[in-house]
Amino acid sequence: MYAIEFETELENGLIKVPEVYQTDLAGPIKVIILKNQSAQVAPPTTIAWPHEILVFQGVSDIPPFESYRDELLSLQDDPLA
């Protein structure tokens, strides 16, 4: 099974397959039809973080993100760098 993506228009209810793909599509095929919506989705009305995110203080049992960085070897001392 493989996927081929191309854009086309329906002509009298039939899908027009580009000639370059016609020889590879012998036998039964499955078709999924996707239609572009003419109306665009409106962008979000706010660009601020939600209140819940802004007031989050973290979890006391978990060390702060990347708090271990000062324990890492410098690039000159790291043989794998």
Secondary structure, 3 states (H helix, E strand, C coil): CCCCCCCCCEECCEECCCHHHHHHHCCCCCCCCCCCCCCCCCCCCCCCCCHHHHHCCCCCCCCCCCCCHHHCCCCCCCCCC
